[in-house]
């Protein structure tokens, strides 16, 4: 054993004496010094982003109306500070149907954001009668003229959102900006500080260390094996009583010494900088050192085999690059097929509708199951959508469809495919079962509607950042309007509408809401507060219980019986029990679980009797909470890790979607398979399932070791892919964390084994 250890030690000495090593260490030092001035600045929420305009059309309408009136008003103040160009744009509609182009909405949000720095915005007479937040009242008591710039922006943000609560979402408590040398470089964004740090570390490790660093190491180590087996050099080694195969392995391990020194220096320095600058001493970051060594060893196993066969450093580098290109091609083909064809078609919501079963896929399309043809039939699609190109970006989380059992109809909102640009409140979609779910466009829903709920008496509710609204009248009976002097005036009966269903409320976005199918109580969670809203005898909703949270965390929830299950984005499941009278409800925390680490829940569904709750996590693991036994159970069913949707159909049935569009029905709590609804599958799906996926599974995947880095830094097995990253219901890409490790390890073992076998049998 000593001769082989001596070979490895010699490799360390060669690495330490190498000028190339010291050059790379100097470059790494320069890179670390460049990173040192990077900082994060946290501040109170003081910006207005395009996504904060939850009803841009309503806001523009109020601004135009108030500026034309004689008395002072917030709208008049805001209008006077807008640019002439934007005022001109807003005086004339530029799109049919009452919408506004994205350019106008974006410019409005930008000018409102800049307006927050104006000391002339506040006027006591203009805001007379507007209910302000306690924080705004405290800032006004200090006097607007004595506030610093940050306090002034915070005050104006509160003033604007208080004046237009239905049109502008409440601001986040804190925002984070990226700074360099003390100057703001990016932001502010409503992104947690920890997320900023993890994202920056992920980028640094993947690009600078995992790509540039590894390929630099391949270039400078490509000559080690060819030089070892050159005539003259190999003769001295083979004169010793040692195994040729083990000699090759020892030289291979010795070559890894180069990347070990560089990786330890680079990652160790990064660890010190992050700890000293941000106070985050992440021991998991140090695990990236052996991970980078492993990544290098995969490529080096190819380089070493080529080196012993052709004894040429250039050939070793070229073959290593070809190996990378092949791996990149296979991985990219698999990723693109998933991104374009597989993931958008994956079912993410199941809706039992009487005898029918409806589903929504990741692309925002809605389907009804056809038993005779065993296919999913598209419904609720607008006219002409059959010829649209494939959707690349996932829409915002679906709102609906919601089944109205009493009237046998559906309610839904159209999918939103961009953060801004629609410029109007979403219009309700209504479909009758008797009409084969034919789509009919209805009235406008409240701006920013996040949930549609059905009361026990069969009345539709809409929950938005401005509170709870109840449907009045016919949902498809829109009011007729006539344009007079540039203004839209109602003509004839008002038609259907949404009216406030309780006290004025303010919720932050994103928010989640659920209703108890028996009592009609509504639970709302906005990241900072869990509220139970109880209707009185007149159907007016008011808060009967509230729970405040110190640190804002997004979440999803379900309400049933006496239980409330809250699934947080950081992986925690909080179980509450409701008790008390209708006017005063107590929320008792009866349990907190973290069954899947930091993998957050995407949906929580309650059974009709409130005993069982189905919890689906973003990495497609399914759990069931039994409120009667107060136990959390992982169902003993196949396809765990591939479930994309789940719902409790009745008190003892579970419907779960897997394999893109297959839906299985199980008994609860026994989890016996009852039936399956499985379509034949599209051609692309079959090619992916039986061709691309098997090849990808057995192929080495060094390029996807980034998944392991992400897992080490965040403990999550999924990553956000769309603009609604802070919404727990939004689409996230599931990461295969350990698959690339095992397949790459097996590949590396085979390559090193082939090199050792060749060395053993070759006559040098």
N, C-alpha and C positions, 0 to 999 in steps of 0.2 A: 504493500500500500504506500510505503514511503516514497518510492520513485514517482508515483503518480501525483502525490501531494507536492513533491518537489517541482513537477512540471507546472502545476497550478500556481505555486508560489512564484516561479519564474515568470509566469504570465502577469502576475500582479506587479512584479518588479519592472517588467517591460512596459507595462501600462504607465507606471509612475514615472519612468524615465523618458516616456514618449513626449516629444515636443507638441504633437497634435493634442494629447490629453491636456497639457497646460494651456494650449491655445483655447480649447473648448471651455476649460474652467474659467479662463479670463472672460470669454464671451458670456458664460453663464453669470459671472459676477456682474458684468455690465447690465445684463438683462434684469437681474435682481435689484440693482441700484435704480434702474428705470422704474421698477414697480414700487419702490419705497414711497414716493410722494403720492401714490394713489390713496384716496380716502373716501369715506362715506359720510354724508351729512344728513342727519335726520331732522325733520322740521314738521311743524303742524301743517295739515293739509291746506294748501293755499293756491290751488290751481283749478282751472276748469278745462277738462279734456273733452274731445268730441263725444266720447261715450257717456259723459255726464249729462248731455242733452237728451233726456229720455223722451221728450216730446218737442222736437224742434219746431214743428209746424204750430203747435199750441203756443210756444213761447213767442214766435214771430207774430202770431195773431194778437197776442196780448200786448206786445210792444207797440204794434201799429195802432191798436185801439186806444191804449193809454196815452200815447203821444199826441193823438188827435183831440183828446179831452182837454178841458180848461183847467181842472183842478190838478194840484201836484200829485205825483204818483211815482212809484219805483220805475215803472216802464218809461215814464217821461224822462227821468234822470238817466236811465241807461241809454235811451235813444239819443239823447243829446251828446253822449260821449262816443257814439259809434261814428265810423268814417262815412263820408258822403257816398263813397262807392257802395258800401254795404247797405246804407239806407236806400239807395236807388235800386239795388238788387231786390230788397225785400218789399218794395212797393208794388212790384209786378211779379206774379207767379210765372215761373219759367218752365214748369212741367205740367202736363195734363193730370187731372185727378187730384189736385190739391197738394201735390208733393213739392219738395224743394230739392234742387240738385246738391250733390255732395259738396261742391265747391262753396256754395253759400253757407251750408251748415258748418263746414270746417272754418270758414272765415269768421262766422259768428262766434264759434267757440274760442278762436284765437283772440279776437278783439275783447271778448268778455274776460278772458284770462289776463290780458294786458290791462284791462280796466280795474282789476283788483288793486293795482298800485296807485289809483287816483284818489286823492284826498277830497276831491269835489263830488265823489259819488254819493256820499251820505248827506241827506237833507231831512231834518226832523219832520217837516210837514209832509214830505213825500212818503216817509215810512210810518206815518201816523196810522195806527190801527193794525199794523202788521205785527204778528206775534213773533218775537225774537227768542232765540235760544238764551239760556243763562250765560253762556260764554260771551255772546254778543253784547248782552246787557252790561256785563262786567267791563268789557273793552270800551263801551260807550261812556261808562262812568269815568274812565280815565281821561276821556276827551280825545277825539279823533286827531286833533292837532298835536297831541303829545305822544302818540303811538309811534313806535319805530316801524320800519318798513315791513318787517315780518308780521307784527301785530296788526298793522293796517290791512295787509292782504288777508289775514285770517278774519278780521272784522267784515271786510267787504264780501268775502266768500259767504259768510253767514247771512249777510244782508240780502244778497242776491238769491240764495236758496230759500230764504224765508219769504221773499216776495213772490217767488215762482215755485212753490213746493211740488206742483204736479208736473213741472217741465224740467227742472234741474235737480239732479240727484244730490243727496247730502254728501259732503266731502269726507274723505277718510281722516281719521285722527292724526295720522302721521304719514309723511311721504319721505322717500329716500332719494338723494341725489349722489351721483358719482363726481368726485372732485379730483383735481390734480394740481398739486402745489397750492392747495387752498382755494382754487378757483373752480367753479361749477363747470363740469364737462358734459354731463348727461343728466337729464331729469328736470324736475322731480317726477318720480313715479310712485304709484301706490304699491310698491313691492317691498316686502319685508327685508330687513337688513340681512338676515341669514340667507335669504334666497339670492341676494346680490352677491354675497361672498361665495356661496356654492357655485353660482353660475360662472363667476370669474375664475375660480379655481378649476372648474371643469374645462373651460376654454384653454386655460394656460397648460394644464396637464396634457390635454388631448393634442393641441397644436404644437406648442413649443417643445414639450418633452416627448410626446408620443409619436409625432410625425417628423419634425425637423431633427430632434435629438436622436431618434432611432436610426434614421437614414444616414446621419452623420457618422454614427457609430458603425454602421455597416460599411461605409466607405473606408474608414480607417482600420477596421479589423479584417477586411477582405483578404489581406495578404498573409495573415497569421498561418492559416492552414497550408496554403501553397508553399510558403517558405519552409515550413516544418518538414514537408515531404520532398523538398528539393534534394537532388543528388549531393551528397556530402554532409548535409545537415541531418538527414534521416539515418545515415550510416552509423553515426555516433550513438544515436538513441537506440537503434535496433541491436547494437552490440551488447546492450544490457539485457538481463534476463527478465524482460517485461512483455506483456501482451500487447500486440499491435492494436487490437480493438480498444483496449482500455487506454492506450496511449492517445488514440483519436478522441475518446470521450474526455480525457483529461485536458487535451488542448482545446476542445470545445468549451469546457467549463472555464478554462483559463481565459478564453476570449471574452467570456461574459464578465470578466473582472473589469473591463473597460467601462461598460455601461453601468456596472455596479457603483463605481466611484463617481461617475458623472451624475447618475440618478440620485445617489445619496446626497451629493453636494447641492444639486438644484432643488430637490424636493425639501431637503432639510432647511435650506435657506428660505424657501417659500414658507415653510412651517413657522420659522422664527418671525418672519415679517408679518404674517397674518396674526400670530399670537401677540406680538408687541404692538402692532398698529391697531388691531381691532379687538384684541382681548379674546380671540377665538383660538384656543389651543386644541385643535382637532387631532387626536392621536390616529384617527382613521386616515388622515392625509398621509401619514408615514407609511401606510400599507401600499401606497402608490409606488414606493421604491421597488419592492419585489414584483409588483405588477408590471412596471416598466422593464425590469430585467426579463420577465417572462415574455413580454412582447418582443423584445430584442432577440431572445433565444429562438423564437419561432422563425424569424427571418434569418437569423444566423445559422440555423440548422440547414436551411437551403443553401446559404452561402458556403458553409463548410463542406457540404456534400459536393457542390460544384468545384470547390477548391481542391479537394482530394482527387477528384476524377480528372479535371483538366489542368490543375496546378497553375492557374492563371487568375490573378486578382480581378482583372477587368471582367473576365467571364463570370466570376462569382457575383460581382455587382450587377451585371446585366441580368443574370438569371434571377437574382433576388428582386430586381425591379419587375421582371416579367411575372414572378410569383405574386407580387403585390398587385399588379394589374389584373391578373386572373381573379384573385380574391375580391378585388374591388368590383369587377364586372359582375361576378355571381351575387355578391351582396347587394349591389345597386339594382340588379334585375329583380331580386326578391323584394327589396324595399319599394321600388317603383310600382310593381304589380300590387303590393299591399296598399300603397298610398293612393293609387288611381282607381283600382277595381275592387279590392277586397274590403278594406276598412270602411269606405263609404257605404258599402252594401250590408255591413254588419248590423243586425237588429239591436237597438239600444233601449227600446221601450215596447212593452206588451200591454194591450188594452183589451180585456174581455168585454165584449159588448153584446150581452144577451147570449144567443147561440153562436155568435160570430166571434172571431178573434182578429184583432187589428194589431198592427205593429208599425213602428217608426224606425227607419235605419239611420245610420250616422250621417248620411247625406241630406237628411231632412225630409225624405219621401215617406208617404204613408201607404200601407198595404192592408188588404183584407185577405184572409186565407180562403181559398177555393178548394173545398174537399174533393169535388169530382175530378178536377184536373190536377189536384195536388200542386198548386202553384200559388204564389203570392200575387194578387191582383192589385195594381196601382189604383189608389183612390185619392181624392182631395187635391189632385194635381191641377194647376191652372191650364187653361187652353193653350195649346202650342208647346207645352213642356216636353212632349214626347220627342221633339226634334232638337232639344237642347244638348249641348256638348256635356261630357262627363264633368261633374263638379270636383274640383281639386281641393278647395278649402272646406272644412267642416263648418256648418252653420253654428250659431249660438244654440245652447241647449233648447230642445223643443218644449213649447208650451202647449200642452194637449197632445193628441186628441183626448177629450173628456166625454165619457158616454153619459147621456141623460136617459136613464132607464124608463122614466115615466113617459117621456115624449118620443123615445126611440130615435134619438138624434145625437149628433156629435158636435162638439165645439172644439176649435183649435185656432191657433194663431199661425200665420205663415212663417216659415223659417227665415231667420235673419242671417245674411251671408257677409255682412260687413259691419264694422263698428259704427259707421255713420254714413250719411248720404241718402237715407230714405226720406228724412225730413218730415215725417208724419207719424202719428200714432198708428200702430198696427190695426188692420181691419180684421174683424172676427170672421172665421170660416165656419159655416154651418152646413151640415149634411144630414139628410134623413135616411133611415134604414130602408123605408119603403121605396125610396128613389135610388136604391143601389148605391148609397153614399155619394150621390152626385153633389159636387161642390157648389155652394152658393155663398157669395161674398156678403158679409153683414156689416154691422155698424162698427165704428172705431172703438177699440178697447182703450182703457186708460194708458197713458204713456208709461213705458217701462214695465208693463205687466209681466210678472215673473211666474205666475201660477193661475190656473183656472180651477175652481173648486165647485163642487155641487153640494148644496145644502140638503139635508134630509127631506125637506119638503119639495125639492126639485127645482130650486132657483139657482141660477148661475152667479158665482162670485168671481171677481177678479182682484188679485192682490198685487199691488204695485208699491213703489217707494213712497207714494202719497197716502197709502192706507188700503182699506178694503172697500170695494165697490160692488153694488148689486145690479144685476140686469133688470131693467124696467121696459116692458113692452116687447114688441116683436124684434128679435135680434137681426132680422133681415130687412126691416122696414126703416131704411135710412131717410133722413130728412132731406127734402128738396130745397135747393138753394138757388138764389139769383144774385148776380154780381151787380152792385150799385156803387159807382164811384170807386171801384177797386176793392170794395169790401164784400164778403159773402154774407148775405142775409137770408134767414130761413123763410121758406115759402110754404105755407100750409102747416099741417100737423107736424110736430117735432119728430115723430117716429120713435124707434127704440133708442135706449141710451143706458149708460152706466151711471148710477147715482151713488154718492157716498153712503156706505152702510154702517156708519158709526162715527165716533169722534175723529177729529183730525189727527192723523198719525204721520210719523216720519220714520222711514226705514232706510238703511244704507244698502247699497248694491255691492256685490250680488246678494240676493236674498232667496230664501227657500220657505215654502209654506205648505201646510197639510191641514186636512179637516177630519174630524171624527165623524164617521158616517152615521152614527147614532145620535149624538148630542148636538152636532153642528158647531162645536167649538173649533176654533182655528188656531193653529200654532204657527208662528212666524219667527224665523231666525235670520239675522242679518250680519252675522259675524261678531257682533258685539253684544247682542241682547237676544234672549229667548223669551218670547211673549206668548201668553195664552189669551186669546180673545174670545169672550163669551157673549152670545147674543142675549138681550133681555126679551121681555114678552113682546115687544114691538119689532124685534129683529135687529136692534141696534147693537153693534159690536163695540165692546170696550175691553181694555186690558184688565183681566182678573188676576193675573200673576205674571211676574217678570223675573228673569235671571240675568244679571249683568256679568260680562266676562272681562277680565283685566287685559288680556292680550287678544286682539282681533284675529279670529281664525274662521275661514269659511266652512260651511257645512251643509248637510242635507238632513232631513228629518221626516218622521212619520208619527202620526197621532192615532191611537186606537185604544178604546176602553179607558183604563186609568193610566196607561203608559205612554211615555214619550221617548222615542229613541232618536238620539242626535248623533249623526256620524260626522266627525270633524275631518278637515282636510289633512290634519297631521296624524291621522290613523286612529285617534281615540274614538271609542263608542261610549257615549254617556247615556245612562238609563235613568229616567225620572219617573216618579209616580205622582199622579195628581190626587189631591184630596181636598175636602172642604166644600163650601157652598158655591153656587154659581157666581155670586158677587165677589167672593174671596177664595181663591184657589191657592193651595200650597204646592210648590214643586219640590219634591224631596229627591235628592240624588241617591239612588239605591245601588248603583254600580257603575264602574268605569273599566273598560276593557281595551286592550290593544292587540287583537288577535293577529294582525298582519303588519306589525311593526309600524313604520311611518307611512305605509300605503293608505291613502285616504279613501273614504267611501264615496262612491258615485251616486248611489241611490239607496233609499230605505223605503220599503213598502210594508204597510200594515194589513193584516187580514181583516175580514169583515167583523169578526168578533173581538178583535184587539188582543188575541192571545199570542199569535205569532207575528214576527217581524222579519222580513227578508232583507239582508244587508249585502249589497254587491259592491266590491272594492274595485278600484281602477285597474288593478292588475288581474281582474276577472276571476277573483276568488269569491265564493258565495258562502255566507254564514246565515244561521237562523237563530233568532232570539225567542225563547219561550218565556213569556211574561208570567205564566202561571207557575212554572218551576224556577223562574229566575235564573235560567241557564242559557249560555251561548254555545251553539252546537255547529260544528262544521259538517254539512251533509255528506254522508257516505255514498256519493254518486260519482260516476265517471265524468270526465271532461272538466274537473276542477282546474282552474287556470285558463279556461276558454269561455267562460260564461260572460255574455255581454249585456244581458237583460234578465230581469226576474220580477215576478209579480205573484202575489197570493190570490188565487181565484177562489173565493169562498173561504170557509174556515179551515178546510182540510186538503186543499189542493195548491201545488206549487207549479208554476209555469216558468221555465228557464230556457233561454236562447243560447245556442252554441253553434259551432261550425258555420259561422256567418248567418245563415237563415233557418237553421233547424230549431224547432221548439219542442221540448219534451215536457210531459206532464207527470208529476210525482205526487204520491200521497204524503201527507204531513201528519205526524212526525216520522212515519216509517220509511219514507223516501223510496217507496216501491214505484217502479216505472209503470204508468198507466197507458200512455199513448205517446205517439210522436207525429209531428207534422214536419216533413222534410221534403223540400222541392228537389228536383233533379240537379239543379245547380247550373250556372252559366258555363260556357266553354272555358272562359278565362279562369274561373274558379276551379274547374277540374284540372286544367293544366297546372295551376298553382299547387293544388293539393297532391296530385300524383306525379308531378314532374319537378317543378322548381323547389318545392319544400323538401322532398327527400334528398335532392342533390345538395341543397344548402345545409341540411342537417349534418351530413357526413363530411362536408367540406370544411377546411380550417377557416376560422373567422377572426384573424388578428385585428382587423379593422373595427370589430365590434366589441373589443375589450373596453371601449369607452363606456359601455353599459355598466361594467364593473366599477369604473371610476365614479360614475353617477350614483351607483348603489352605495359605494363606500362613503361618499360625501353626504348623501341625503337619506339613506336607508329606504329609498323608494324604488319600486320596480316599474314605474311608468313616468312619462315625461309629457308636459303640456305641448300641444302642437298648434294651437290657434290663438286668436287675440283675447279670448276669455280665460286666460290662464288662471286668474284668481277665482273663477267660478268652479266649485267642486263638481258640478254636473257637466262641465265642458269636456270635450274629447281629449283624451290623453293616449299616447302611444305606449303600448305595453312593451317593456324591454325584456329580452331574453338575457338574463344576467349570467347564468352558469353554463348555458349551452356553448357559447363561444370558448369558454375556458376548457371544457372537457374535449371538445372536438379539436381545438388547437393543441392541447396537450398530447392527444393521441397522435396527431400528425407529426408533432415535433419528435415524439418517441420513435415513430417509424423512420423519419429522416435520419435521426442520429444512429438508429440501429443499422440502416442501410450504409451509412458512412463507415461505421465500425466494421460491418461485414466486408465491405469493399477493401478496407485497410488490412483486414486479417488475411484476405485471400490474394491481394495484389502483391506481386513480386517487385519491390522498389529497387 
